[in-house]
Amino acid sequence: MDEQALLGLNPNADARYRQRAMAYFEQLKESQDAWEVCAEALAKGIYSDDHVKFFCFQVLEHQIKFRHGCLSAVQQQLIRETLMKWLQIQLMNAQPEKAFIRNKAAQVFALTFIMEYLTLWPKFFFDILSLVGLNPHGVDIYLRTLMAIDAEVVDRDILHTPEETRRNTLIKDTMREQCIPSLVESWFQILQTYQQSHPELTCQCLEVVGAYVSWIDLNLIANDRFVNLLLSQMSMEELREEACDCLFEIVNKGMDPVDKTKLVESLCQVLQSAGFFNVEQEEDVDFLAKFSRLVNGMGQSLVLSWTKLAKAGSVKDAAETLQAVEAKVPLLLQLLVHEDDDISANIVGFCYEYLHVLKQLPQLTDQQKANIEAIMLAVMKKLTYDDEYNFENEGEDEAMFVEYRKQLKMLLDRLAQVSPELLLEAVRRVFTNTMQNWQTALFMEVEVAIRLLYMLGEALPAAHGAHFSGDTAKTSALQDMMRTLVSCGVSSYQHSSVALEFFETVVRYDKFFIVEPQHIPNVLMAFLDQRGLRHNSPKVRSRVAYLFSRFIKTLHKHMNAFVEDILTRIQDLLELAPPENGFPALLTSDDQLFMFETAGVLIVNGESPVERKQALMRSLLTPLMDAFRLLLAKLPQESEEERQAALADCLSHAVGFASRTSKAFSNKQTVKQCGCTEVYRDCLQTFLPALSCPVQRSVLRSSVRSFLHRMIICLEEEVLPFVPAASEHMLKDCEAKDLQEFIPLISQITAKFKRQVSPFLQQIFMPLVLAIFEVLARPAEENDQTAALEKQMLRRSYFSFIQTIAGSGMNEVMANQGAENMERIVFTIIQGAVDFPDPIAQKICFIILTKLVELWGGKDGMVGFPDFIYKNIVPACFLAPLKPTFDLSDAQTVLVLSECALTLKMIHLKRGPEFIQFLQQEYLPSLQVTPEISQELCQVLQQPDIKVLKNYIKV
């Protein structure tokens, strides 16, 4: 072998050697017989370097996987001999090979088995077993090979071709006939022989049994001698977890429901008499987690059997199976309530399905009702945080608990379906008792009590959150609990989790305050003081800012008496945080957005006279405008990039806050009624100069553009005078992303004002189109995915813009751009329809072409356009679907085809028989289409139903 190249296999070798090793690997893979040196090296154990051994196996693997059919019979025999000789060396070695080499060897054994078992090597297992006997090193390779075969032949997570699936089925059938009993016997011997001396081999063997049990005859495993052996291993510390997993796989095997019930019951009997059901006495939590998974498997299997038997009408068998399910409930409860969450989480599936069974029963026994109550108490107990939970710095453990809580919530929702009265009563009891003593209770008890009230909202849903209308027991219970919540003083509890839960619950049941508005002042104070917006935890403040905005939106009709008081109290939270002060603000800028929206809602929906509303809105927005002017003047003088960015962010926030206040208005009418038109016009005048700022362009443009979008809705035509200058600035020195975000603004103006903006559109049309062409023509790195994606998105935006113009009935906008420009634009649309494999853009292009044909393709259309139709649009309709990239299995592409059919239909509508004549006599013959097909297509084109044409083209 090339010793120099082999040096490059070491991960620490320098790049030159590594390259040489790669080249050598390719050479050995592709050659007819050079790989045989690797076989020899393995068979004779020539090399001691692990990387070289691994390399040799890789070369061999390539031959078997990709070139097996091309090898001569002698070469195939050489591979078999190599593997067996290598295995023989393993039996003599004092130390086993490294695990990564053993795994690779097992893979190569497994691949050879798959290629040759059915034809050349039917005695594969016999040969291996007679060679390794009970030699530990040999047994290890044998077991690893079995797992590798399982991965290749059985594993359902791996996608196989139909051919491979047929082959795998045949392999399994042949193994069942010829060798499975011998394999099972070998497993029994290994499990028995090595359980004391080599626990790691025993665990490996248990894993093999678990993997194979799903497709072999269960009687070979589920018999006294095997099960007794597994049970004895359930008591051995190093084996018990694997033994448990193995039993789980046995229980999970698909089989007849009556047999499954018998199997599970016999297993349970043995486990119970061996003392495994005494969960409290077991201290090993890792084993208990596995045991809980086993009980879960047994429980779910029984429920599945019951479902099948009940469906089939087997009354007696179903009753016996249900009895078996019920008998497991005490054990289920012990595991569900266990203090270790993993143990508890592993049994949730069975618990959920048991409740589903109860839901289907016509009537519940007292015992079943008691079980429901016990599950309910267990869920309530397990929902509780423990002492270790870190609220200020949540890590992986905390995330796992949050996930576990979601599982418990599913159980709670299912409990509500089975017995809503019981759940309501239980929650009410816990809630009332805790609220009576909240001052002395632990935070986790108070949090979970409020949490349960919160969870009832989803567990016992009401349409549109109307939990407090209708005179039901549920309504009065919820109303009592809410009254208690807001009046018992628990909002002052000094723990962030309780504070958060309090406000979340208040907002979930905000309709309560419509029924009992007398509680609003107290709750408002809680929102506004150190319990809410001024809490010492940033997490609470941030969430409360959002919840407060929701609370005000729902109850704005009840806020008249408090509007000015609230605005005064939140005034300092509405200040723009200057970039230079080192003090952290109470709220982040994202939280402040909610505060500005809230302030807007309060002002707009209050009952004060127009002048007052106008004055309040001015006092809200003027500080933002003043700060904006100052910062904008400072920005160009800053030389440091970091300071510039901080100032630009601050400017962007000011615009965002002003924009957010306008969310309180639904249209121009409401802005006028509140006398706020002028103040928003002032804002526009203040913010627009930022567009010509030479630095930090992207941030500033983006925020001003968003503000313009809002103002088009709020001020309507009053915005129009500002648009031309703004557009001119936004088209200067722009990037793909800028244009892509600018086009929707122009489209919004076009769609909203139509004719009104025609002169402006005629003026801006070509500058915008030329800016787009310029950006699209810029060269980009060949493999720059981001740039390619940005261009694709810009291309789509461009076509959407043309579609908006064409579809808004203002054909003069395009028609007045001069013949040369016009032609250039229409060519880009033809190009978009045919040349770019982007079905979303192609679809838009065909929609535009249809519209242009409709506008200009008739007898009184644009001069020269019919010629253009025949030279360019008709070919596009045929060339696009003929492209190799046109993939009809893609839903978007099918839509392109539909639009293409509509374009042809529109041409026929506008040009009539002349079009049919052109197709038959000129165009289709030029594509070498036979006269019969040409005739057929033209007949279909003339059918009134467009579907006929769509289906014809598709075929």
Secondary structure, 3 states (H helix, E strand, C coil): CCHHHHHCCCCCCCHHHHHHHHHHHHHHHHCCCCCHHHHHHHHHCCCCCHHHHHHHHHHHHHHHHHHHHHCCHHHHHHHHHHHHHHHHHHHHCCCCCCHHHHHHHHHHHHHHHHHHCCCCCCCHHHHHHHHHCCCHHHHHHHHHHHHHHHHHHCCCCCCCCHHHHHHHHHHHHHHHHHCHHHHHHHHHHHHHHHCCCCHHHHHHHHHHHHHHCCCCCHHHCCCHHHHHHHHHHCCCCCCHHHHHHHHHHHHHCCCCHHHHHHHHHHHHHHHHHCCCCCHHHCCCHHHHHHHHHHHHHHHHHHHHHHHHHHHHCCHHHHHHHHHHHHHHHHHHHHHHCCCCHHHHHCCHHHHHHHHHHHHHCCCCCHHHHHHHHHHHHHHHHHCCCCCCCCCCCCCHHHHHHHHHHHHHHHHHHHHHHHCHHHHHHHHHHHHHHHHHCCCCCCHHHHHHHHHHHHHHHHHCCCHHHCCCCCCCHHHHHHHHHHHHHHHCCHHHCCCHHHHHHHHHHHHHCCCHHHHCHHHHHHHHHHHHCCCCCCCCCHHHHHHHHHHHHHHHHHHHHHCHHHHHHHHHHCHHHHCCCCCCCCCCCCCCHHHHHHHHHHHHHHHHHCCCCHHHHHHHHHHHHHHHHHHHHHHHHHHHHCCCHHHHHHHHHHHHHHHHHHHHHHHHCCCHHHHHHCCCHHHHHHHHHHHHHHHHCCCCHHHHHHHHHHHHHHHHHHHHHHHHHHHHHHHHHHCCCCCHHHHHHHHHHHHHHHHHHHHHHHHHHHHHHHHHHHHHHHHHHCCCCCCCHHHHHHHHHHHHHHHHHHHHHHHCCCHHHHHCCCHHHHHHHHHHHHHHHHCCCCHHHHHHHHHHHHHHHHHHCCCCCCCCHHHHHHHHHHHHHHHHHHCCCCCCCCHHHHHHHHHHHHHHHHHHHHHCHHHHHHHHHHHHHHCCCCHHHHHHHHHHHCCCCHHHHHHHHHC
